[in-house]
Amino acid sequence: MHVKKGDTVLILSGDDKGKTGKILKAFPREGKVVVEGINTVKKHERPRKQGQKGQVVERPMPMHASKVVKADAEKKETKKKAAKK
């Protein structure tokens, strides 16, 4: 996999195209990554204790690693390598 936990990445496709974020988790066997604040879904949580209220929590979901590319945090540029001929 071309990215790892802690890398800053740029999203190449999907609803969050063009956004940047930090990788929280990587799943090399599935080829997926979880990016902070990207690809979030709302999950409804049940109350666990009596008297506690249920809540809606936003969680980042895994996305395919091919949809992200390493980005330079300060310059907002990608680190794509040009093909040599």
C-alpha positions in Angstrom: 0.0 0.0 0.0 1.3 3.4 -0.9 0.1 5.2 2.2 0.3 4.5 5.9 -1.1 5.7 9.2 -0.3 9.4 9.9 0.2 10.4 6.3 -1.6 13.5 5.0 -3.6 12.6 1.9 -5.6 14.2 -0.8 -8.9 12.6 -1.9 -9.0 12.0 -5.7 -12.7 11.0 -6.2 -16.1 10.8 -4.6 -18.2 13.3 -2.6 -15.1 14.6 -0.7 -12.9 15.1 -3.8 -10.2 17.7 -3.3 -10.3 17.6 0.5 -7.2 16.7 2.6 -7.0 14.7 5.8 -4.8 12.6 8.0 -5.0 8.7 7.8 -6.3 7.4 11.2 -6.2 3.7 10.3 -5.0 1.5 7.4 -6.3 -1.9 6.4 -3.6 -3.4 4.0 -5.4 -6.7 3.4 -8.6 -5.0 2.3 -6.7 -2.1 0.6 -8.7 0.5 2.5 -7.9 3.5 4.7 -9.8 5.6 7.2 -9.2 9.4 6.7 -10.0 11.9 9.5 -13.2 13.9 8.7 -13.7 12.2 5.2 -16.4 9.7 4.1 -18.4 10.2 7.4 -21.7 8.5 8.1 -24.2 9.1 10.8 -24.6 6.2 13.2 -27.5 6.0 15.7 -26.4 4.8 19.1 -28.7 3.3 21.6 -28.7 4.4 25.2 -26.5 2.0 27.2 -27.5 2.9 30.7 -30.9 3.6 32.1 -31.7 7.3 32.0 -29.1 7.9 29.2 -30.3 9.2 25.9 -29.6 7.8 22.5 -27.5 9.9 20.1 -26.4 10.3 16.5 -22.6 10.1 16.1 -20.7 10.9 12.9 -18.0 8.3 12.1 -15.4 8.2 9.3 -15.8 5.0 7.3 -13.1 3.2 5.3 -12.5 4.1 1.7 -10.4 2.4 -1.0 -6.7 3.3 -0.9 -6.7 4.0 -4.7 -8.9 7.1 -4.1 -6.2 8.8 -2.0 -2.7 10.1 -2.8 0.0 11.5 -0.4 -0.1 15.3 -0.1 2.3 17.8 1.2 0.7 19.4 4.3 2.1 22.9 3.8 2.0 23.3 0.1 -1.3 21.4 -0.6 0.4 19.6 -3.4 0.4 15.9 -4.3 3.5 13.8 -4.4 2.8 12.0 -7.7 5.9 10.8 -9.5 6.2 11.5 -13.2 6.7 8.5 -15.5 10.2 8.4 -17.0 10.6 7.7 -20.7 
